[in-house]
Amino acid sequence: MITELRELNEAIADAESRADRAFFEELLHEQFVMIRPSGEVATRGDFLDGLAVGARRVMSDVQVMQFPERRAVIRCTVVKWSGDTVTPPADAPRYDNLRLFWRTDAGWRLVAWVNEPVS
């Protein structure tokens, strides 16, 4: 299951860059909550309504922790940038992401996502 969670985590970055609403409608738990880098709290609806095609994203330092039963946490660093470059510029913003997943009969659902800037 660790491999499945790593792949899902990678898919999140791609789907967010593409503003893939259908992907997130399936992934996000009904009670999903996100803490944005600004400290603003976003609900599932806020997140879905805010999706927009835009910046590229790449992840590193991915840590997956699966717990007994149906819980998992993924922590990773996300670098976000605009433009046509394949790799992010040195000054691209970096974010520490912490994501809490719950496994349902239909698969993994993202329950909470805390996203903080890395200084």
N, C-alpha and C positions, 0 to 999 in steps of 0.2 A: 504493500500500500504506500510505502514511502515514495516509490517511483511514480505512482499515480498522482500523489500530492505534488511532487516536484513538477510534473508535466502540467498539472492544473494551474500551478502558480505561474509558470511560463506563459500559459494561455491567457491568464489575466492581463499581463502587460500588453500582449498583442491585441487582445479584444478591446482594451481601453484605448489604445492608439487608433484603432479603427472605429471606435464608438459603436461597438457591436451590442446594441441594446438587447437583442434576442439572447445572446450569450449570458448577459448579466441578469436578465429576467429569470433565467433558469437557475443560475448560480446563487443569487442572493436570497437568503432566508427572508421570510415575510417580515421579521422584526429586525432586519439588518440595520446596523448603525456604523457610521464612519466618523472618525475624528480627522479632520483635514489638517494640513500643515499649519494653517492659520489658527487652529484651535476650534474652528467652527464645527458643530455637530451636524451631520447630514443623515437623513433617513434613507431608506431604500428608494422612495420616490424622488427625493432630492438628487441622489446619485444618478438614477436613471435619466432624470430630466436634464442633468448637467453634462451628460456624455456629449462629446464633440470630437470630430476627427481632428487630430492635432499632433502634438509632440510624439516623438519616438521615445521608447523606453527600453532600457536594458537592466537586467538584474544581476546581482552578484551576492556573495556571502550568504547563500541560501541555507537556512537551517530548518529542518523539518522535525517536529516532535509529535509523535503520535502517542496518545494515551489510551488506556484500556477503554473498551466499549467503542464509542463513536466520536471521539474528540481528537482534534489535531490543531497545532499551532505552527505557523510558518513565519519565520522572521527573515527579512532580506533587505538589501540595499537596492534602491531603484534610482537610476540616473535618467533624467528626462531632458530632452533637447529638441529643438526645431531645426529644420534645414535638411539638406540632402546628404549630409555626411553619414557614412556608415558607422563611424565611431563617434562617441560624444566628445565635444570639446573639453579641454581641461577644466574650464570654469562652469561646466554644466551643473545645475543644481542636483544635489543628492538627498535622498529621503530614506529614513529608516522606517520600514513597514513591518507591522505585526498584524497577522491575520489569523482569526479564530474560525475553525471549520467544525461543522457538525455533520456526521454521516447519517443520512436518512435512507429509507428504502429506495429512493430514487437517485441516490448518490450524494456526493459531498455538497454541502451548502455553506456559503460564507455568511457567518453570523455577525462578525465585527472586524473592523479594519482601522487600525490606528496608524497614521502617517505623519511622521515628524521630520522636519528638515535636519540634515546633518550639518553641523557647523564646521 
